[in-house]
Amino acid sequence: MAFTRILQRTTFLRALAPLAPFRNAFHSSSWQQKSSVVQWGYNSKKLKVFDSNAVIPEGPDKTWIAAGASHRLIALSGEDEAGILGEGMNHSGQLGNGAKNDESTFSAIDTAGMSILGLACGREHSMLLTQGEEADGQLPTTKTILFGFGNSMYGQLGLGGSKDTLIQELTGHNVAGFVFEPSPTSVQLPDPTENVVQVVCGLDHTVLRTDQSNLYSMGWGADGQLGLGPESSSDRSLPTLIERLSYKANGKELGRVKYISSSTDFTLALLENNEVWIWGNAEYGQCMVNKKIDRILEPMHIPHPIPESEVVSSVAAGGTFGLLLTESGKVYTCGYGALGLGPEKTHILMPEQITALSGIRKIVASTDYAAAINDKGELFTWGTCGQTGRLGHGDFEHRFVPQRVVMPQEASGKVRVHDVALGQDGALAIVEYD
């Protein structure tokens, strides 16, 4: 399948004509491709494989994946195929195909001429980070362009509309209390000289990190997930500076933020000096300070909560728990749920090591479950499952300790997992195999 080049503007991207269902449109006739995307969950026990020559596991044209509550996106950036493939619910336009659908559907968005730098999904909204061409289409540019599409009831797209505006909807129709944008639309930062370099989504909010080490947030703020200060828990419909950690404001004295993580209603930030900060909901003790805090309205420093000999290299924010990854490949967990520590230990207020994991290079968390990839390319998941199948083990059972996910390609050769994205009800992984 090849994408047809269409008109592009920095204000929006256009959807392609409707294509065949996801499982057919993304299928290659040859099994001997080296990479594929594997999907599981969404009320199914089966793992589904999507093969394509365009799936690239790493490098500047790498394939990006993201998953929301009931939708998922795959971003292709190769020379022959460039676009965003989407599948799932689209009743808020979260697939970005210019329409709304009340049933699960398939869509594709053309991004030819653009490099994909990031992809993120919230409950019913999506964010796409790109780097494109100059206006004349001739010269490359270092300017990044952030697009938002889907539900913006709380202002989570950062386009100026929300349930509180009660004004003309962004597509030109009068509404009251519900705002959505079904086509990818560019998000403007207050300072046009800044470039977004990372975007993460909670359920109904979005957090941005820029090349000038500033943080912006928009969307639902009732639990402090926007991090705007002790006097602010209201929603924001435009990117708003998180002053406590932004380099242009109070954050200059603290150091630069190098990574952020969010999935539900709190955010973890990792600074270049390896300090960990948190804001948002902390009622389950996921704040790692030996107590529960109902909500943290402004970023709060977490004093080094693990052995002094360990250096934090990454963080992952779930719903009721948080994860820390160390340079030595160890994983620590804190909060409430199926934490990976066994069925007898489901609530802790200080981080403890998940001893079943070692040699870990990547951690990811969602509302009620988590995943880790080790240096061998093996993927492990743990958490609650319900009737979603989101853990990827071929059943609906919970896992209180990490268990390796067996990929379908293992039946015929060696497999290496490069990336994983967790949504509330299902997941995607980029898999390379012999």
N, C-alpha and C positions, 0 to 999 in steps of 0.2 A: 504494500500500500504506500503510495506517495502522496504527500500533501500538495495541494494546488496553491501557488503563491497568490496572495491577495493583498489589497491595499492595507497599509499599516499607518497609524498615526500615534503620536505620543498620548493622545487623549483616550484611545480605546483600541482594543484588538477585536477583530471580527471572527465569528465562528465560521467554520466550513459548512458546506451542505451536509445534511444528516447522512451518517454512514451506517454500515451494518452493525449489529450488536458487537460489544466489546470483544467477546471471546473469538469472533471470526475476523474482525477488522485488524486485530493485533496479532494474528496468527501467521507464522511463516510456514511454508510448505516443507522446509527442511529442518529436521531435528538437530542437525549438526551445527547449530549456532552456539556460540560460546557463552552467551548471556541471555537471561530472560527475567521477567518479573513474575513472582509467585504471589498469589493472593489467597487469604484464608479468612474465615469468620463470616460475618454478615448472615448469621443464622444457618451456616452450613458447616458440616464436619470435614468437608473435602478441601484439599489444597489444589488450586487451579494454576496452571502454568500458561503464561502468555509469551510466546517466542517472537522475536523480530530481529532483523539485522541491525535495527536502529538502537537497540538497547546497548548502552555503553557503561560499564561498571565504574570507571574512574577516568580522571583526566579532565581537560578543559571542556570537552563536549559530553561530560558524564550525564547519565539519565538521573532525573530527580523524581522522587515519589513523595506523596503526602496523602493522609487519610483523615477524614472528618467523622462525624457521627454516623452518617449513612451515605457518604460519597467519598470517592478517591480519585486522585489525579496522578498522571504520569507525564513528565516533561521530557521530550526528545529533542536533542540539539545537534544531531549529526548533519553531514553535508547533504544527504539525500532526503532526509525527513526531519522536519523541525516543527514541533507543535505540542499542544497539551491535549492528551487523551483523558477523558473523564467518564466515569460511570457511577451510577447510583441515583439517589433521590436528588431532584432538582427543583423542588417547589419554591425555593427562594432564589433560583438562578445561580446556585453555587458551582455549577459546572461551567458557567461562563459562555454558554452557547447562544446567548441573546434571547433566550426564551425561558419560560417556567414550565415544568412538567410535574404532574401529581404522581406519576409512577416512575419507577427506576428506568433510566434511559442511558444512552451513550452519546457522547459529543466529542468534537475535536476543534481546537483553536489553532490557527496558523500563526507561527512565530518565526517564520523564515527571516533571516537577517538580524536576528537577535540572539544573544547568548543568554542562557538561563543561569541565574546566580542563586536562586532560592525558590522554594515552593512550600506553602504552609496552608493547613486547613483548620478551621474551628468547627464548631457544631454545625453551622449552616453557612459559613462564609469561607472564602478562599483568597489567598494572597500570592502574587507572582512577582518575583524580582528578576529584572532583566537588565541587560546592557545592550544598547542598540547602536544605530548609526547617527551621524549628524543629519541635520534637516535636509541637506541636499543628497543624502544617501550615498555619498562618496567616501567620506572619511570615517574611520572608527572613532569612537568617543569613550572616555572613561566615565561618563555620566550614567548613573543607574536610573532605571525607571521602575517604580513600584506600581503594580496594578492590583485593584481589589474588585471582587465580584461576589454576589450572593446576598445574604441577609445583613442588613445594617440597622436593625431595629434599635440597637443600643449605640449606634455610631461606630461599630467595630471596623468598618471599611475606611474610616477617616476621610470621607467625602463630603462631610458637612450635613448629612441627613440622618435623622434618627426618629424614633417614636415621639420624641419631645418637640420636634420641629413642627409637626402637623401642617406642613406646607407642601408645595408641589413636589411630587416624587421626582427622582432624578431622571426618569424616563419620560416625564412630561404629563403624567396622569395625577389627578388629585386623589390623595389618600389621607387617612387619619389613623395614625398609630402603627403603621407598618411600612417600612421602607426597604427596598431591595434594589440591587443593580445586577441585571442578568448578563451584562457584557463587561469584560475587563476594562476598567476605567482607571486612569492614572491618579495617584495620590500625591498631593503636593506637600512638601515640608515647609515649615515657616521660614527656614533659611534655604534659599535655592542653591547655595554653594555647597551644601552637604549632600552626600550620597548615602543611601541606605545600603548597608552591607550584610545585614541579617534581619530576618523577619520571623517572628514566632506568633502562634495563635493560642489563646486559651479558648474556652467554650464560646464566649461572646465578647472577647476583647483581643487586641493586637498590640504587640510591643515591637519597636523598631530599634536597631542599633546602627549608628552611622559611622562613616570614616573619620569623623572628628571626635569619636568617642562620646557621643551624646546619645541619650535614650529618649524615645517618644512613645506615648501610649494613647490608645483610643478605644472606646467601647464601654462595656459595663464596668462600673466602678464601685458597686455597693459593698464589696468585700475588701476594698483597698487594692484590687488587682491592677489599678492604673499607677499606683505608687506616687501620687501627686501631693501627698502631705497630710498632716494630721487634721486639717480643716476641710479635706476634700474626699468625698466618697461618691460624688455624682458622676454620671456618664459624660463622656466627651466624644464629640462627633468629628473632631479634627485632631491630627497628631499634636500632642501636648507634651512639652518638655518635662521629663522626670528630673527635677533640679538636683535632688540629693546625690545622684550618681552621674550626672552629665558633666563632661569636662568643661563646658562653657559656663557652668554655674558652680554649685557647691562641690561637685565631684572632682574638681581639679586638685584639691588637696588630698584626695583619696587614691588617685591613680585611674588608669583607663580600664574600662570594661572590655573583655575579650570574647565573652560568650554569654548568651542568655538562653533560658529554657522555660517554657510554659506549655500546659496542655489543658488545664481546667480553670482554676481561679486563683492561682498564686504563681509567682515567678521566682526563679533562682538566677542569680547573676554571678559570674566568675570574673574576677579582676586579673589584670596582668601580674599582680603580686600574689596571686593564688588565693586571695581572700574570697569568701562566699557571702553573698548578701541575699536577702529574701524580702518579699512584700506580698500582700494579699491574704487570703484565707490561711489560718494556721490553727484552727480549732481542734485539729487532731494531733497536734504536737509535731507536725512536719517541719517546724521552724528550728529544730535541733538545739534548743536551749534549755532542755529539761523541764519544760512546762508547755501548757497549751495557751495560745493567744487567739482570741476570737478572730481578730483581723488586724493586719499590720498595714497602716495607711501610707507609710513612707518606708523606703528601703532601710532595712535593719541589718547591721553586720552580725554574722554568726561567728563568735569566737571559735578558733580552730577546734572542731568537735571530734576529731579523730586523733590517733597517736601522732605525736609531734614528728616522728620520723617519716610520716606519710605526707605527700604533697598532692593536693587536689588538682586534677587535670581536666575534669569535666563534671557537669552537673546535669540532672534530669528531674524535672518537676512533674509529679503525677497529680492525682486528685487529693488523696489523703496521706500521701507519703512523698518523700524526696529521696533521691539517690546521689551519691558522690562516687566518682571514679578517681583512683589515684594513679600516679605515674608508674607505680609498680604493678598495676593491673588488678588491684583489689576493688571491690564494690562494697560500699556502706549504705545502709538503708535506715530510715527513721520515719515514724508516723504510725498509721493504722492500716490494717488490711492483711492480705496474704503477702507478706513482706519478703518472702524468700528464706525465712528463718525457721520454717517448720510450723505445723498447725498449732503448737502450744504457745507460740510467740507472735501475736497479731497486733500488739500495741506497745510501742516503746517511745520514749521521749528524748533519747540520745542515740546517735547513730551506732549501729552494730554491723560488723562485717558479715557479708553473705559468704560463708566459707565454702559453699558448693561451687563458687565461681572463682576462677583464677586466669591470669593472662588476658584480661578483658581490655579491648581497645575502644569500644563504643557502648554507651548506655542510652536507652530511650525509655520514656515513661508516658503512660496515658492515665485516664481517670482511675481505673481499677486494676491495671496490670502493667508489666514492664518487660523489657527485653535487653539482652546483652549479646555482643558479638566478641568472640575471643580472637587471639592472634592467629588461630588456625582457620578462621572463617566459619566457625561453628556458631549457630544462633541458639540462644536459650531464652525461654519465656517463663513467666510465673505470674500469679495473681488469680483473680476470680474470673470465671468464664460465663456462668449462666447458660442461656440457650444461644449464645452468639457463635461459639467455636473460635473465638478470637485468639486463643492461645496457640492454635495451630497443631494440636496433637491428635486430631481426628476424633474428638469427643467433646462433651460439654462439661467436663470435670474441672474443678479448681486445681491449681497447683500451688502448694505452700512452700515448695522449694523449686529452684530453677530446673527445667527439663529441656533437653536439646530438641529442637524442631527437626524432624527428619524430612528433608526435601524430596520431592518426587524424582528428581534427576539422579539421586543416589543409587537407584536401581541399576544404572548403567555406567557410573563413573564417579570421579571425584568432584566434590561440590565445595564452593567457597562463597559464603554470603558476604556481600560488600556493604549493604545498607539495609535498614529496616525503618518503616514508618508505621506508627500505631494510631489508629482511630478508636473511637469509643466502642465500636462494634466489630471491627475487623482490621486487618493489617496487610501490608505489602512488603516484599523484600526483593532486592536486586541480587540475583544469583548467577555466578559464573561456574561453568562446569566443563568437563572434558567431552 
